[in-house]
Amino acid sequence: MSAREGFPVRFEFAATVIEWRGPSPFFFVPIPQEYTDELRRLAKAVSYGWGVAPVEAVIAGAAFTTSLFPKDDGYLLPLKAGVRRTTNVTAGDHVTVEMTIGAALG
């Protein structure tokens, strides 16, 4: 399969926002485990290194681009501060995510 075949791929799911506290807090939406195998396969075609995969996402009407982070046999969707402010989303909130991987290839 060429990098362009089969793209873009869209996912829609609901999950709870988590916070990782480092030197500064980071907020993520864990991708449900049921999508991990397919995302791992797709990431090979679009990754620019370290297994990260660029995506476009929409939460509560706010569209943004980011990259999925591989973590503990799964993936995390980082939430940018601007997206969190616009949507009033924080740790513990349940969100619905529309996510597209490989949009630039399609």
C-alpha positions in Angstrom: 0.0 0.0 0.0 1.4 3.4 -0.9 1.4 6.2 1.7 -1.6 7.8 -0.1 -3.8 4.7 -0.4 -6.4 4.4 2.3 -6.0 8.0 3.6 -7.4 10.0 5.2 -8.8 7.8 8.0 -11.3 9.2 10.4 -12.0 8.2 14.0 -14.7 9.4 16.4 -14.5 8.5 20.1 -15.2 9.7 23.6 -12.7 9.7 26.4 -11.8 11.5 29.6 -9.1 14.2 29.6 -6.0 13.5 31.7 -3.3 15.7 33.0 0.4 14.9 33.1 2.3 17.1 35.5 5.9 17.8 34.5 7.7 21.1 34.7 4.5 22.5 33.2 1.1 20.7 32.9 0.1 18.9 29.8 -3.3 17.7 29.0 -4.2 14.7 26.8 -7.1 12.6 25.6 -6.1 8.9 25.7 -7.1 7.1 22.5 -9.3 4.1 23.2 -7.4 0.9 23.1 -9.7 -0.5 20.4 -8.0 1.8 17.9 -4.4 1.2 18.8 -3.6 -1.5 16.3 -5.0 0.4 13.4 -3.3 3.6 14.5 0.0 1.8 14.9 -0.3 0.6 11.3 -1.3 4.0 9.9 1.4 5.8 11.9 4.1 3.9 10.0 2.9 5.7 6.8 2.7 9.2 8.2 5.1 9.4 11.2 7.9 11.8 11.1 9.8 10.0 13.8 9.5 8.4 17.2 6.2 7.0 16.3 4.3 10.3 16.5 1.6 10.7 13.9 0.2 14.1 12.8 -3.6 14.4 13.0 -6.4 16.9 12.7 -8.9 16.9 15.5 -12.1 18.6 16.5 -13.4 18.8 20.1 -16.6 20.8 20.8 -16.4 22.5 17.5 -12.7 23.6 18.0 -10.5 22.3 15.2 -6.8 21.9 15.6 -3.7 20.0 14.4 -1.3 18.1 16.6 0.5 14.8 16.7 -0.4 11.6 18.6 2.2 10.5 21.1 2.8 6.8 21.5 2.6 5.9 25.3 2.3 2.6 27.1 1.1 0.5 24.1 -1.4 3.2 23.2 -1.6 6.8 22.0 -2.3 10.2 23.6 -3.9 13.2 21.8 -2.3 16.4 23.2 -4.7 19.2 23.9 -3.3 22.7 23.1 -3.9 25.4 25.7 -5.8 27.4 23.1 -8.2 24.5 22.5 -8.7 24.0 26.2 -9.5 27.7 26.7 -11.9 27.8 23.7 -13.7 24.7 24.7 -13.4 25.1 28.5 -12.1 21.6 28.8 -9.8 20.4 31.6 -8.6 17.2 33.3 -11.5 14.9 34.2 -13.8 16.2 31.5 -15.4 13.7 29.1 -15.0 14.8 25.5 -16.0 13.6 22.1 -13.2 13.7 19.5 -13.4 13.6 15.8 -9.9 12.8 14.5 -8.4 12.5 11.1 -5.0 10.9 10.4 -3.3 11.4 7.0 -5.4 14.3 5.8 -2.4 15.8 4.0 -2.0 12.5 2.1 -5.6 12.1 1.0 
